[in-house]
Amino acid sequence: MRILIQRVSRASVTVGGERVAAIGRGYLALVGVTHDDTAAAAGKLAAKTARLRVFEDDAGLMNLALADVGGEVLAVSQFTLYADARRGNRPSFTEAARPAQGEAVYAAFVDALRAQGVPVQTGIFGAHMRVELVNDGPVTILLEA
């Protein structure tokens, strides 16, 4: 499982011209699932995401987590995190989980974040989404399980 975390001052998702989710300060979490990922792995990465300290404290050091700053998460499924473009020019997605498994593990990640007390908005699994964000920093971190 791969979670690409982008610290944002705001982010939103639009599907078919309609805004379906939006957050203020927090993380845009792009969530990729592979074949052997489980709800347990999703739970571990959700806990890591909730506790990740990448917001500045009064001294300008990255010491604060989401809860410390009243942050939110916009979680967006992204099977392309498992793209393999080492050969040729057309990426292979064979390492990405099939849609049913991907959706279940993605949902487990979202549920685990909410269980940690994190406010979470989501995109729509499998939809063509337009994601807008204002990257803060920029700070981008890849978490893997």
mmCIF file of the C-alpha atoms, coordinates in Angstrom:
data_MODEL
# 
_entry.id   MODEL 
# 
loop_
_atom_site.group_PDB 
_atom_site.id 
_atom_site.type_symbol 
_atom_site.label_atom_id 
_atom_site.label_alt_id 
_atom_site.label_comp_id 
_atom_site.label_asym_id 
_atom_site.label_entity_id 
_atom_site.label_seq_id 
_atom_site.pdbx_PDB_ins_code 
_atom_site.Cartn_x 
_atom_site.Cartn_y 
_atom_site.Cartn_z 
_atom_site.occupancy 
_atom_site.B_iso_or_equiv 
_atom_site.pdbx_formal_charge 
_atom_site.auth_seq_id 
_atom_site.auth_comp_id 
_atom_site.auth_asym_id 
_atom_site.auth_atom_id 
_atom_site.pdbx_PDB_model_num 
ATOM 1   C CA . MET A 1 1   ? 0.000   0.000  0.000   1.00 0.00 ? 1   MET A CA 1 
ATOM 2   C CA . ARG A 1 2   ? 1.225   3.454  -0.883  1.00 0.00 ? 2   ARG A CA 1 
ATOM 3   C CA . ILE A 1 3   ? -0.048  6.745  0.468   1.00 0.00 ? 3   ILE A CA 1 
ATOM 4   C CA . LEU A 1 4   ? 1.317   9.904  -1.105  1.00 0.00 ? 4   LEU A CA 1 
ATOM 5   C CA . ILE A 1 5   ? 0.763   12.684 1.437   1.00 0.00 ? 5   ILE A CA 1 
ATOM 6   C CA . GLN A 1 6   ? 0.764   16.287 0.294   1.00 0.00 ? 6   GLN A CA 1 
ATOM 7   C CA . ARG A 1 7   ? 0.482   18.966 2.955   1.00 0.00 ? 7   ARG A CA 1 
ATOM 8   C CA . VAL A 1 8   ? -2.074  21.466 1.692   1.00 0.00 ? 8   VAL A CA 1 
ATOM 9   C CA . SER A 1 9   ? -3.648  24.731 2.679   1.00 0.00 ? 9   SER A CA 1 
ATOM 10  C CA . ARG A 1 10  ? -6.739  23.569 0.768   1.00 0.00 ? 10  ARG A CA 1 
ATOM 11  C CA . ALA A 1 11  ? -7.800  20.829 -1.642  1.00 0.00 ? 11  ALA A CA 1 
ATOM 12  C CA . SER A 1 12  ? -10.936 19.719 -3.453  1.00 0.00 ? 12  SER A CA 1 
ATOM 13  C CA . VAL A 1 13  ? -12.305 17.054 -5.778  1.00 0.00 ? 13  VAL A CA 1 
ATOM 14  C CA . THR A 1 14  ? -14.726 17.663 -8.635  1.00 0.00 ? 14  THR A CA 1 
ATOM 15  C CA . VAL A 1 15  ? -16.550 14.902 -10.519 1.00 0.00 ? 15  VAL A CA 1 
ATOM 16  C CA . GLY A 1 16  ? -18.624 15.683 -13.587 1.00 0.00 ? 16  GLY A CA 1 
ATOM 17  C CA . GLY A 1 17  ? -18.443 19.402 -12.905 1.00 0.00 ? 17  GLY A CA 1 
ATOM 18  C CA . GLU A 1 18  ? -19.735 19.026 -9.320  1.00 0.00 ? 18  GLU A CA 1 
ATOM 19  C CA . ARG A 1 19  ? -17.538 19.560 -6.273  1.00 0.00 ? 19  ARG A CA 1 
ATOM 20  C CA . VAL A 1 20  ? -17.881 16.401 -4.180  1.00 0.00 ? 20  VAL A CA 1 
ATOM 21  C CA . ALA A 1 21  ? -15.312 17.099 -1.452  1.00 0.00 ? 21  ALA A CA 1 
ATOM 22  C CA . ALA A 1 22  ? -13.205 19.939 -0.106  1.00 0.00 ? 22  ALA A CA 1 
ATOM 23  C CA . ILE A 1 23  ? -10.916 20.531 2.852   1.00 0.00 ? 23  ILE A CA 1 
ATOM 24  C CA . GLY A 1 24  ? -8.932  23.373 4.316   1.00 0.00 ? 24  GLY A CA 1 
ATOM 25  C CA . ARG A 1 25  ? -5.565  22.899 6.014   1.00 0.00 ? 25  ARG A CA 1 
ATOM 26  C CA . GLY A 1 26  ? -4.400  19.298 6.136   1.00 0.00 ? 26  GLY A CA 1 
ATOM 27  C CA . TYR A 1 27  ? -3.367  16.514 3.782   1.00 0.00 ? 27  TYR A CA 1 
ATOM 28  C CA . LEU A 1 28  ? -4.313  15.396 0.339   1.00 0.00 ? 28  LEU A CA 1 
ATOM 29  C CA . ALA A 1 29  ? -3.739  11.638 0.639   1.00 0.00 ? 29  ALA A CA 1 
ATOM 30  C CA . LEU A 1 30  ? -3.454  9.773  -2.660  1.00 0.00 ? 30  LEU A CA 1 
ATOM 31  C CA . VAL A 1 31  ? -4.100  6.110  -1.830  1.00 0.00 ? 31  VAL A CA 1 
ATOM 32  C CA . GLY A 1 32  ? -2.715  3.236  -3.918  1.00 0.00 ? 32  GLY A CA 1 
ATOM 33  C CA . VAL A 1 33  ? -3.497  -0.405 -3.204  1.00 0.00 ? 33  VAL A CA 1 
ATOM 34  C CA . THR A 1 34  ? -1.664  -3.502 -4.455  1.00 0.00 ? 34  THR A CA 1 
ATOM 35  C CA . HIS A 1 35  ? -2.664  -7.188 -4.473  1.00 0.00 ? 35  HIS A CA 1 
ATOM 36  C CA . ASP A 1 36  ? -1.494  -8.257 -1.016  1.00 0.00 ? 36  ASP A CA 1 
ATOM 37  C CA . ASP A 1 37  ? -2.758  -5.210 0.894   1.00 0.00 ? 37  ASP A CA 1 
ATOM 38  C CA . THR A 1 38  ? -5.216  -5.714 3.744   1.00 0.00 ? 38  THR A CA 1 
ATOM 39  C CA . ALA A 1 39  ? -7.388  -3.706 6.093   1.00 0.00 ? 39  ALA A CA 1 
ATOM 40  C CA . ALA A 1 40  ? -4.666  -4.210 8.724   1.00 0.00 ? 40  ALA A CA 1 
ATOM 41  C CA . ALA A 1 41  ? -2.099  -2.498 6.487   1.00 0.00 ? 41  ALA A CA 1 
ATOM 42  C CA . ALA A 1 42  ? -4.600  0.290  5.848   1.00 0.00 ? 42  ALA A CA 1 
ATOM 43  C CA . GLY A 1 43  ? -5.052  0.730  9.593   1.00 0.00 ? 43  GLY A CA 1 
ATOM 44  C CA . LYS A 1 44  ? -1.307  1.012  10.181  1.00 0.00 ? 44  LYS A CA 1 
ATOM 45  C CA . LEU A 1 45  ? -0.912  3.624  7.461   1.00 0.00 ? 45  LEU A CA 1 
ATOM 46  C CA . ALA A 1 46  ? -3.941  5.531  8.734   1.00 0.00 ? 46  ALA A CA 1 
ATOM 47  C CA . ALA A 1 47  ? -2.374  5.688  12.200  1.00 0.00 ? 47  ALA A CA 1 
ATOM 48  C CA . LYS A 1 48  ? 0.915   6.848  10.679  1.00 0.00 ? 48  LYS A CA 1 
ATOM 49  C CA . THR A 1 49  ? -0.913  9.484  8.626   1.00 0.00 ? 49  THR A CA 1 
ATOM 50  C CA . ALA A 1 50  ? -2.785  10.777 11.680  1.00 0.00 ? 50  ALA A CA 1 
ATOM 51  C CA . ARG A 1 51  ? 0.410   11.011 13.760  1.00 0.00 ? 51  ARG A CA 1 
ATOM 52  C CA . LEU A 1 52  ? 2.712   12.342 11.037  1.00 0.00 ? 52  LEU A CA 1 
ATOM 53  C CA . ARG A 1 53  ? 4.292   15.562 12.325  1.00 0.00 ? 53  ARG A CA 1 
ATOM 54  C CA . VAL A 1 54  ? 4.892   17.841 9.346   1.00 0.00 ? 54  VAL A CA 1 
ATOM 55  C CA . PHE A 1 55  ? 3.243   21.083 10.450  1.00 0.00 ? 55  PHE A CA 1 
ATOM 56  C CA . GLU A 1 56  ? 5.435   23.835 11.872  1.00 0.00 ? 56  GLU A CA 1 
ATOM 57  C CA . ASP A 1 57  ? 5.401   24.754 15.545  1.00 0.00 ? 57  ASP A CA 1 
ATOM 58  C CA . ASP A 1 58  ? 6.097   28.257 16.881  1.00 0.00 ? 58  ASP A CA 1 
ATOM 59  C CA . ALA A 1 59  ? 9.833   27.704 16.344  1.00 0.00 ? 59  ALA A CA 1 
ATOM 60  C CA . GLY A 1 60  ? 9.290   26.821 12.657  1.00 0.00 ? 60  GLY A CA 1 
ATOM 61  C CA . LEU A 1 61  ? 10.088  23.116 13.175  1.00 0.00 ? 61  LEU A CA 1 
ATOM 62  C CA . MET A 1 62  ? 7.958   20.289 11.796  1.00 0.00 ? 62  MET A CA 1 
ATOM 63  C CA . ASN A 1 63  ? 6.638   19.052 15.145  1.00 0.00 ? 63  ASN A CA 1 
ATOM 64  C CA . LEU A 1 64  ? 2.856   19.203 14.841  1.00 0.00 ? 64  LEU A CA 1 
ATOM 65  C CA . ALA A 1 65  ? 0.381   16.567 13.645  1.00 0.00 ? 65  ALA A CA 1 
ATOM 66  C CA . LEU A 1 66  ? -3.071  16.976 12.100  1.00 0.00 ? 66  LEU A CA 1 
ATOM 67  C CA . ALA A 1 67  ? -4.855  17.085 15.454  1.00 0.00 ? 67  ALA A CA 1 
ATOM 68  C CA . ASP A 1 68  ? -2.495  19.793 16.700  1.00 0.00 ? 68  ASP A CA 1 
ATOM 69  C CA . VAL A 1 69  ? -3.476  22.147 13.860  1.00 0.00 ? 69  VAL A CA 1 
ATOM 70  C CA . GLY A 1 70  ? -7.128  21.132 13.428  1.00 0.00 ? 70  GLY A CA 1 
ATOM 71  C CA . GLY A 1 71  ? -6.255  19.565 10.078  1.00 0.00 ? 71  GLY A CA 1 
ATOM 72  C CA . GLU A 1 72  ? -8.344  17.453 7.725   1.00 0.00 ? 72  GLU A CA 1 
ATOM 73  C CA . VAL A 1 73  ? -7.628  14.794 5.118   1.00 0.00 ? 73  VAL A CA 1 
ATOM 74  C CA . LEU A 1 74  ? -8.909  14.542 1.565   1.00 0.00 ? 74  LEU A CA 1 
ATOM 75  C CA . ALA A 1 75  ? -8.401  10.877 0.626   1.00 0.00 ? 75  ALA A CA 1 
ATOM 76  C CA . VAL A 1 76  ? -8.393  10.063 -3.086  1.00 0.00 ? 76  VAL A CA 1 
ATOM 77  C CA . SER A 1 77  ? -7.958  6.572  -4.512  1.00 0.00 ? 77  SER A CA 1 
ATOM 78  C CA . GLN A 1 78  ? -5.109  6.437  -7.026  1.00 0.00 ? 78  GLN A CA 1 
ATOM 79  C CA . PHE A 1 79  ? -4.274  3.100  -8.635  1.00 0.00 ? 79  PHE A CA 1 
ATOM 80  C CA . THR A 1 80  ? -1.636  4.851  -10.764 1.00 0.00 ? 80  THR A CA 1 
ATOM 81  C CA . LEU A 1 81  ? 0.677   4.916  -7.722  1.00 0.00 ? 81  LEU A CA 1 
ATOM 82  C CA . TYR A 1 82  ? 1.431   1.325  -8.777  1.00 0.00 ? 82  TYR A CA 1 
ATOM 83  C CA . ALA A 1 83  ? 2.276   2.210  -12.389 1.00 0.00 ? 83  ALA A CA 1 
ATOM 84  C CA . ASP A 1 84  ? 5.368   0.548  -13.830 1.00 0.00 ? 84  ASP A CA 1 
ATOM 85  C CA . ALA A 1 85  ? 6.930   2.558  -16.654 1.00 0.00 ? 85  ALA A CA 1 
ATOM 86  C CA . ARG A 1 86  ? 10.370  0.931  -16.676 1.00 0.00 ? 86  ARG A CA 1 
ATOM 87  C CA . ARG A 1 87  ? 9.788   -0.633 -20.089 1.00 0.00 ? 87  ARG A CA 1 
ATOM 88  C CA . GLY A 1 88  ? 8.283   1.248  -22.988 1.00 0.00 ? 88  GLY A CA 1 
ATOM 89  C CA . ASN A 1 89  ? 6.231   4.404  -22.848 1.00 0.00 ? 89  ASN A CA 1 
ATOM 90  C CA . ARG A 1 90  ? 2.880   2.995  -21.782 1.00 0.00 ? 90  ARG A CA 1 
ATOM 91  C CA . PRO A 1 91  ? 2.731   2.236  -18.040 1.00 0.00 ? 91  PRO A CA 1 
ATOM 92  C CA . SER A 1 92  ? 1.609   -1.149 -16.797 1.00 0.00 ? 92  SER A CA 1 
ATOM 93  C CA . PHE A 1 93  ? -0.808  -1.262 -13.892 1.00 0.00 ? 93  PHE A CA 1 
ATOM 94  C CA . THR A 1 94  ? -0.583  -4.985 -13.119 1.00 0.00 ? 94  THR A CA 1 
ATOM 95  C CA . GLU A 1 95  ? 0.692   -4.257 -9.590  1.00 0.00 ? 95  GLU A CA 1 
ATOM 96  C CA . ALA A 1 96  ? -2.462  -2.292 -8.722  1.00 0.00 ? 96  ALA A CA 1 
ATOM 97  C CA . ALA A 1 97  ? -5.194  -4.229 -6.926  1.00 0.00 ? 97  ALA A CA 1 
ATOM 98  C CA . ARG A 1 98  ? -8.378  -5.148 -8.764  1.00 0.00 ? 98  ARG A CA 1 
ATOM 99  C CA . PRO A 1 99  ? -11.172 -2.605 -8.198  1.00 0.00 ? 99  PRO A CA 1 
ATOM 100 C CA . ALA A 1 100 ? -13.130 -4.599 -5.573  1.00 0.00 ? 100 ALA A CA 1 
ATOM 101 C CA . GLN A 1 101 ? -10.069 -5.162 -3.392  1.00 0.00 ? 101 GLN A CA 1 
ATOM 102 C CA . GLY A 1 102 ? -8.774  -1.635 -3.997  1.00 0.00 ? 102 GLY A CA 1 
ATOM 103 C CA . GLU A 1 103 ? -12.057 -0.094 -2.934  1.00 0.00 ? 103 GLU A CA 1 
ATOM 104 C CA . ALA A 1 104 ? -12.284 -2.249 0.209   1.00 0.00 ? 104 ALA A CA 1 
ATOM 105 C CA . VAL A 1 105 ? -8.756  -1.404 1.370   1.00 0.00 ? 105 VAL A CA 1 
ATOM 106 C CA . TYR A 1 106 ? -9.216  2.287  0.488   1.00 0.00 ? 106 TYR A CA 1 
ATOM 107 C CA . ALA A 1 107 ? -12.444 2.302  2.550   1.00 0.00 ? 107 ALA A CA 1 
ATOM 108 C CA . ALA A 1 108 ? -10.587 0.619  5.430   1.00 0.00 ? 108 ALA A CA 1 
ATOM 109 C CA . PHE A 1 109 ? -7.969  3.396  5.305   1.00 0.00 ? 109 PHE A CA 1 
ATOM 110 C CA . VAL A 1 110 ? -10.666 6.084  5.429   1.00 0.00 ? 110 VAL A CA 1 
ATOM 111 C CA . ASP A 1 111 ? -12.529 4.324  8.256   1.00 0.00 ? 111 ASP A CA 1 
ATOM 112 C CA . ALA A 1 112 ? -9.310  3.910  10.263  1.00 0.00 ? 112 ALA A CA 1 
ATOM 113 C CA . LEU A 1 113 ? -8.475  7.613  9.864   1.00 0.00 ? 113 LEU A CA 1 
ATOM 114 C CA . ARG A 1 114 ? -11.947 8.550  11.088  1.00 0.00 ? 114 ARG A CA 1 
ATOM 115 C CA . ALA A 1 115 ? -11.532 6.169  14.041  1.00 0.00 ? 115 ALA A CA 1 
ATOM 116 C CA . GLN A 1 116 ? -8.396  8.169  14.930  1.00 0.00 ? 116 GLN A CA 1 
ATOM 117 C CA . GLY A 1 117 ? -10.596 11.276 15.114  1.00 0.00 ? 117 GLY A CA 1 
ATOM 118 C CA . VAL A 1 118 ? -9.387  12.756 11.831  1.00 0.00 ? 118 VAL A CA 1 
ATOM 119 C CA . PRO A 1 119 ? -11.992 14.626 9.739   1.00 0.00 ? 119 PRO A CA 1 
ATOM 120 C CA . VAL A 1 120 ? -11.921 12.976 6.300   1.00 0.00 ? 120 VAL A CA 1 
ATOM 121 C CA . GLN A 1 121 ? -13.462 13.878 2.964   1.00 0.00 ? 121 GLN A CA 1 
ATOM 122 C CA . THR A 1 122 ? -13.186 11.510 0.004   1.00 0.00 ? 122 THR A CA 1 
ATOM 123 C CA . GLY A 1 123 ? -13.206 11.446 -3.734  1.00 0.00 ? 123 GLY A CA 1 
ATOM 124 C CA . ILE A 1 124 ? -15.373 8.916  -5.563  1.00 0.00 ? 124 ILE A CA 1 
ATOM 125 C CA . PHE A 1 125 ? -13.674 5.562  -6.056  1.00 0.00 ? 125 PHE A CA 1 
ATOM 126 C CA . GLY A 1 126 ? -13.200 4.733  -9.735  1.00 0.00 ? 126 GLY A CA 1 
ATOM 127 C CA . ALA A 1 127 ? -14.488 8.075  -11.001 1.00 0.00 ? 127 ALA A CA 1 
ATOM 128 C CA . HIS A 1 128 ? -12.610 10.465 -13.250 1.00 0.00 ? 128 HIS A CA 1 
ATOM 129 C CA . MET A 1 129 ? -11.793 13.200 -10.749 1.00 0.00 ? 129 MET A CA 1 
ATOM 130 C CA . ARG A 1 130 ? -10.369 16.668 -11.002 1.00 0.00 ? 130 ARG A CA 1 
ATOM 131 C CA . VAL A 1 131 ? -8.247  17.266 -7.939  1.00 0.00 ? 131 VAL A CA 1 
ATOM 132 C CA . GLU A 1 132 ? -7.217  20.786 -7.042  1.00 0.00 ? 132 GLU A CA 1 
ATOM 133 C CA . LEU A 1 133 ? -4.772  21.587 -4.277  1.00 0.00 ? 133 LEU A CA 1 
ATOM 134 C CA . VAL A 1 134 ? -2.614  24.309 -2.902  1.00 0.00 ? 134 VAL A CA 1 
ATOM 135 C CA . ASN A 1 135 ? 0.508   22.465 -1.774  1.00 0.00 ? 135 ASN A CA 1 
ATOM 136 C CA . ASP A 1 136 ? 1.860   23.992 1.425   1.00 0.00 ? 136 ASP A CA 1 
ATOM 137 C CA . GLY A 1 137 ? 5.640   24.044 1.557   1.00 0.00 ? 137 GLY A CA 1 
ATOM 138 C CA . PRO A 1 138 ? 5.660   22.066 -0.621  1.00 0.00 ? 138 PRO A CA 1 
ATOM 139 C CA . VAL A 1 139 ? 5.722   19.022 1.640   1.00 0.00 ? 139 VAL A CA 1 
ATOM 140 C CA . THR A 1 140 ? 5.178   15.645 -0.054  1.00 0.00 ? 140 THR A CA 1 
ATOM 141 C CA . ILE A 1 141 ? 5.842   12.338 1.716   1.00 0.00 ? 141 ILE A CA 1 
ATOM 142 C CA . LEU A 1 142 ? 5.426   8.752  0.504   1.00 0.00 ? 142 LEU A CA 1 
ATOM 143 C CA . LEU A 1 143 ? 4.263   6.213  3.092   1.00 0.00 ? 143 LEU A CA 1 
ATOM 144 C CA . GLU A 1 144 ? 4.381   2.502  2.293   1.00 0.00 ? 144 GLU A CA 1 
ATOM 145 C CA . ALA A 1 145 ? 3.298   -0.672 4.041   1.00 0.00 ? 145 ALA A CA 1 
# 
